[in-house]
Amino acid sequence: MAVTAISIDEAFAQGSSWSQMLSVAKFHKGQIDQKLKSSRDALAKMPDWKSRKFKQELDASIRKHHESADYFEDLAGRMKAIEQESDAVSSKVVTYEG
């Protein structure tokens, strides 16, 4: 699974919010936990030669989920900052009477 990177502009254009991006990051973290739990029993039953390959594949999969989680957490942080900046600008609208 590769990181499905989307730009911040794409995320906003799709109507996504920073909290949705954070949810995607949490999903990837949950996948890491699930893979680790399910692999414990499988590894215990495997011969050494087979478990080495399994561990390598597991490590690669977990690394990809970590990359995805980090990416979407960063995207969520950037989106939140933009939303807060936009809200701050909107609240400072000044009307002039002529």
Buried (B, 14 or more C-beta within 10 A) or exposed (E): EEBEEBEBEEBBEEEBBBEBBBEBBBEBBEBBEEEEEEBEEEEEEBEEEEBEEEEEEBEEBBEBBBBBBBBBBEBBBBBBEEBEEEEEEEEEEEEEEE
